[in-house]
Amino acid sequence: MLRLPTLPALRRCADRWAGSPRATDVVAALSAFGLMLLDVPGLARADNSLTGVTATLVLAAGAATLVLRRKAPWVPFLVALGLMGWLHELTMVQFALYSLGRFRGRRTAVLATALYVGTAYAYFHTPGWPARHGETLSDFLSLVVPIGVLAAGVGIAAFRQDLVRALEAQRREAAARQAVQEERISVGRDVHDLVGRELTVLAVRAEVLAVRARGEAYQRDFEELADTARRAHHMLNETIVRRGDAAAATPGLEGLAALAEESERMGSPVDVTVAEEAKALSPLRQAAVHRVVRECLTNAAKHAPGLPVTVAITVEGPSLRVEVRNPLSPTPPDRAPVSTGTGLFSMEERVTSMGGSLTARRENGVYAVTALLPSGLR
């Protein structure tokens, strides 16, 4: 049995289509057609063998070519020149020149404008086109030239705005990639600190056992184990530590008190609640918690200075939950906050790299950031 789409599905489909470039092109075509319809009575009375119906069909066909204005903007432009020569219609030319400037840039728009003016000049000197086209050439060009120049100029301005928006989007994307890359390096250094320390302990312990087992059959096994741990530590250094940079000590839950004090010095009181079970988290997970809380407190100090912040770290079954909440500021800060806008990307990268998820939302006048990670506790 054929199932018809539901009303919400149709609404979502309509919303997606309404925001698409194709919808904009259809609106442009309909707008041009609507404006040209105003000229139909005059076209039907002119010497062009068209009636009101046939003139409407011709104009509709010409306006329909505007749906090609992104991929093939020269098509509606050439059609517009044809309509100008046949029906003396200038409306289509304005849309066509704007489209060329918008989607092909300044050089193409200038070339098209020159071609349009040259074609109009040739039409002016064509015998019988039309019987009344102006007393002098200057009168005629004073009508034709401004139309083309204005339409092309607006299109060029829109083209430049599109370039600016595209560059801004690329800049934001590059900043986000940079933030993610820096966070990955930070995660790698955390791994170096924590895993490297354990490998060092393993190597020392194996060497001690090898000494104690001197003369025994398994002495060589302990020596090989110590050597394997040293090689693993060396490979860890070669892989993670770049250009001889030593990784700094990674703070854990014990560093949250210092973060709270720093935030309070900046005027934002912080209430930190840490569940007892969370203190058994691995050092790497504690470092992730510290990273999330630090970034959240920094954002709160920037965007909601002086307002209280609550931090809750709980263990819910197999999951570790970190939630930071602060009221939204009723008025913007006196000075615009200095921000790169990449803190959320960094937090998300840190959390997702450990198999978790991060959400940031506004609800009931409160800004809340929630991170869920596997606790790793049994």
C-alpha positions in Angstrom: 0.0 0.0 0.0 1.3 3.4 -1.0 2.0 5.6 2.0 1.6 9.4 1.5 4.1 11.6 3.1 3.0 13.2 6.4 2.4 16.9 6.8 5.6 17.5 8.9 7.6 15.7 6.2 6.1 17.8 3.5 6.8 20.9 5.6 10.4 20.0 6.0 10.7 19.3 2.3 9.2 22.7 1.5 11.5 24.4 3.9 14.6 22.8 2.4 13.4 23.7 -1.1 12.5 27.3 -0.1 16.1 27.8 1.1 17.7 26.3 -2.0 19.3 28.3 -4.8 16.8 26.7 -7.3 13.9 28.3 -5.4 15.6 31.7 -5.6 16.0 31.3 -9.4 12.3 30.4 -9.8 11.3 33.5 -7.8 13.5 35.6 -10.0 11.9 34.1 -13.1 8.4 34.7 -11.7 9.3 38.3 -10.7 10.6 39.1 -14.2 7.5 37.5 -15.8 5.2 39.5 -13.4 6.8 42.7 -14.4 6.8 41.9 -18.1 3.0 41.1 -17.8 2.4 44.8 -17.3 3.6 45.4 -20.8 1.3 42.8 -22.5 -1.5 45.2 -23.4 1.0 47.5 -25.2 2.7 44.5 -26.9 -0.7 43.3 -28.2 -1.3 46.7 -29.8 2.2 47.0 -31.3 3.1 45.9 -34.7 4.5 42.5 -33.8 1.7 40.1 -34.9 1.2 39.1 -31.2 -2.0 38.9 -29.3 -2.4 39.2 -25.6 -2.2 35.4 -25.2 0.7 34.9 -27.5 2.6 37.8 -26.0 2.1 36.3 -22.5 3.4 32.9 -23.7 6.5 34.5 -25.3 7.3 36.5 -22.2 6.8 33.4 -20.0 9.2 31.4 -22.1 11.7 34.1 -22.0 11.4 34.5 -18.2 11.7 30.8 -17.7 15.3 30.9 -19.0 16.2 32.7 -15.7 16.2 29.4 -13.9 19.5 28.8 -15.8 21.1 32.0 -14.5 23.6 30.3 -12.2 24.9 27.6 -14.6 24.3 29.3 -17.9 23.7 33.1 -17.3 24.5 33.9 -21.0 21.3 32.0 -22.1 18.8 34.4 -20.4 21.0 37.3 -21.5 20.8 36.4 -25.2 17.1 35.7 -24.9 16.8 39.2 -23.3 18.6 40.8 -26.3 16.2 39.0 -28.6 13.2 40.2 -26.7 14.6 43.7 -26.7 14.9 43.6 -30.5 11.5 41.9 -31.2 9.2 43.2 -28.5 11.2 46.2 -27.3 11.2 44.7 -23.8 13.9 45.9 -21.4 12.8 44.2 -18.2 14.4 40.9 -19.0 17.7 42.6 -19.7 17.9 43.9 -16.2 17.5 40.5 -14.6 20.0 39.0 -17.1 22.7 41.6 -16.5 22.3 41.3 -12.8 22.7 37.5 -13.0 25.9 37.8 -15.1 27.4 40.2 -12.5 26.2 38.1 -9.6 27.5 34.7 -10.8 30.3 35.6 -13.2 31.9 38.7 -11.7 33.0 42.1 -12.8 34.7 41.3 -16.1 31.8 39.3 -17.5 29.3 41.9 -16.4 31.3 44.8 -18.0 31.5 42.8 -21.2 27.8 41.9 -21.2 26.9 45.6 -20.5 29.0 46.8 -23.4 27.4 44.1 -25.7 24.0 45.2 -24.5 24.6 48.9 -25.2 26.2 48.0 -28.6 23.2 45.9 -29.5 20.8 48.6 -28.4 22.7 51.1 -30.5 22.4 48.8 -33.5 18.7 48.4 -32.9 18.3 52.1 -32.8 19.7 52.5 -36.3 17.7 49.6 -37.7 15.0 50.9 -40.0 11.5 50.6 -38.5 12.7 49.7 -35.0 10.4 50.9 -33.5 8.6 53.9 -35.1 9.0 55.9 -31.8 12.2 55.2 -30.0 13.2 58.7 -28.9 13.8 62.0 -30.6 17.6 61.7 -30.5 20.3 59.0 -29.9 21.1 60.7 -26.6 17.5 60.4 -25.4 17.5 56.8 -26.3 20.8 56.0 -24.7 19.9 57.9 -21.5 17.2 55.3 -21.1 19.1 52.2 -22.2 22.5 52.8 -20.6 21.5 53.5 -17.0 19.3 50.4 -17.0 22.2 48.1 -18.0 24.9 49.8 -15.8 22.7 49.8 -12.7 21.7 46.2 -13.1 25.2 45.0 -13.8 26.6 47.2 -10.9 24.2 45.7 -8.4 25.1 42.2 -9.6 28.8 42.9 -9.2 28.2 44.2 -5.7 26.3 41.0 -4.8 29.1 39.0 -6.3 31.7 40.7 -4.0 29.4 40.1 -1.0 29.3 36.4 -1.9 33.1 36.4 -2.1 33.3 38.0 1.4 30.9 35.5 2.9 32.7 32.6 1.3 36.1 33.9 2.6 34.5 34.3 6.1 33.2 30.8 5.9 36.6 29.5 4.9 38.3 31.4 7.7 35.9 29.9 10.3 36.4 26.5 8.8 40.2 26.9 8.9 40.0 28.2 12.5 37.9 25.2 13.5 40.3 22.8 11.8 43.2 24.5 13.6 41.4 24.2 16.9 40.7 20.5 16.3 44.4 19.9 15.4 45.7 21.8 18.4 43.3 19.7 20.6 44.5 16.5 19.0 48.1 17.5 19.8 47.1 18.3 23.4 45.4 14.9 23.7 48.6 13.3 22.3 50.7 15.1 24.9 48.3 14.0 27.6 48.7 10.4 26.4 52.5 10.9 26.4 52.4 12.1 30.0 50.1 9.4 31.4 51.0 6.4 29.3 54.7 7.3 29.3 54.8 7.4 33.0 53.2 4.0 33.3 55.7 2.6 30.8 58.6 4.0 32.8 57.2 2.4 35.9 56.8 -0.9 34.0 60.4 -0.8 32.7 61.9 0.0 36.2 59.8 -2.7 37.8 60.8 -5.3 35.2 64.5 -4.4 35.7 64.1 -4.8 39.5 62.5 -8.2 39.0 65.2 -9.2 36.6 67.8 -8.4 39.2 65.9 -10.4 41.8 65.6 -13.3 39.5 69.3 -13.4 38.6 70.3 -17.0 37.9 66.7 -18.1 37.4 65.1 -19.4 34.2 62.8 -16.4 33.9 65.4 -13.7 34.4 65.7 -13.2 30.6 61.9 -12.8 30.3 62.0 -9.9 32.8 64.9 -8.3 30.9 63.0 -8.6 27.6 59.9 -7.1 29.3 62.0 -4.1 30.5 63.5 -3.6 27.1 60.1 -3.8 25.4 58.8 -1.1 27.8 61.8 1.2 27.0 61.3 0.7 23.3 57.6 1.5 23.6 58.4 4.7 25.6 60.9 5.7 22.9 58.4 5.2 20.1 55.8 7.2 22.1 58.3 10.1 22.3 59.1 9.9 18.6 55.4 9.8 17.7 53.8 12.4 19.9 56.5 14.8 21.1 57.4 17.1 18.3 60.7 18.8 17.8 61.9 17.8 21.3 59.1 19.7 23.1 58.4 18.2 26.5 54.8 17.8 27.4 53.7 19.6 30.5 52.0 17.9 33.4 48.3 17.4 32.8 46.0 18.6 35.5 43.1 16.4 36.6 40.2 16.9 39.0 42.5 18.3 41.6 43.0 21.3 39.3 39.3 22.3 39.3 39.7 24.2 42.6 42.4 26.4 41.0 40.1 27.0 38.0 37.2 28.0 40.3 39.5 30.4 42.2 40.7 32.0 39.0 37.2 32.5 37.8 36.1 34.0 41.1 38.9 36.5 40.9 37.5 37.6 37.5 34.1 38.2 39.3 32.2 35.0 38.5 31.5 32.8 41.5 31.8 29.0 40.8 30.1 26.1 42.6 31.9 22.9 41.8 30.4 19.5 42.8 32.4 16.4 42.1 30.9 13.0 42.8 33.0 10.7 45.0 33.0 8.0 42.3 34.6 10.4 39.8 37.8 10.6 41.8 38.5 7.1 40.6 38.6 8.1 37.0 41.7 7.5 34.9 44.1 10.4 34.6 43.3 10.8 30.9 39.6 11.1 31.6 40.3 13.6 34.4 42.4 15.6 32.0 39.4 15.7 29.6 37.1 16.9 32.5 39.6 19.6 33.4 39.8 20.7 29.7 36.0 21.0 29.4 35.5 22.9 32.7 38.3 25.3 31.9 36.9 26.2 28.5 33.4 26.6 29.9 34.6 28.9 32.7 36.5 31.0 30.2 33.5 31.4 28.0 31.3 32.3 31.0 33.8 35.0 32.0 33.7 36.4 28.5 30.0 36.4 27.7 28.4 36.4 31.2 30.8 38.2 33.5 29.8 38.4 37.1 27.2 35.7 36.9 27.4 32.5 38.9 28.5 29.2 37.3 27.7 25.7 38.5 29.8 22.7 37.7 28.5 19.2 38.3 30.6 16.1 37.7 28.7 12.9 38.2 29.0 9.2 37.3 25.8 7.7 35.9 26.3 4.0 35.4 28.9 3.5 32.7 28.9 7.2 31.8 30.7 10.2 33.1 28.6 13.4 33.0 30.1 16.9 33.1 27.6 19.8 33.1 28.5 23.5 33.3 25.6 26.0 33.6 25.5 29.8 33.8 22.7 32.3 33.4 22.6 34.2 30.2 23.7 37.8 30.5 20.6 40.2 30.1 22.9 42.8 28.6 26.0 42.4 26.4 29.4 43.0 28.1 30.7 46.5 28.1 33.5 45.4 25.7 33.1 42.8 23.1 34.7 39.5 24.3 38.0 38.6 22.7 37.4 35.2 21.2 38.5 33.1 18.3 35.2 31.1 18.4 37.0 27.8 18.4 36.7 26.8 22.1 33.6 24.6 21.4 35.4 22.8 18.6 38.3 22.1 21.0 36.1 20.7 23.7 34.1 18.6 21.2 37.3 17.2 19.7 38.6 16.3 23.2 35.3 14.6 24.2 34.7 12.7 20.9 38.2 11.5 20.8 37.4 9.5 23.9 34.1 8.1 22.6 31.9 10.7 24.2 29.6 13.5 23.0 29.2 17.2 23.8 26.2 19.5 23.5 25.9 23.3 24.1 22.4 24.8 24.3 20.4 27.7 25.6 17.4 26.9 27.7 15.2 29.0 30.0 17.7 31.8 30.2 20.6 29.5 31.0 23.5 28.4 28.9 24.4 24.8 29.5 27.3 22.6 28.3 27.0 18.9 28.8 29.7 16.4 28.1 29.1 12.6 28.3 32.1 10.2 28.3 32.6 6.6 29.1 33.7 6.5 32.7 35.8 3.4 32.3 34.8 2.4 35.9 33.7 -1.2 36.6 
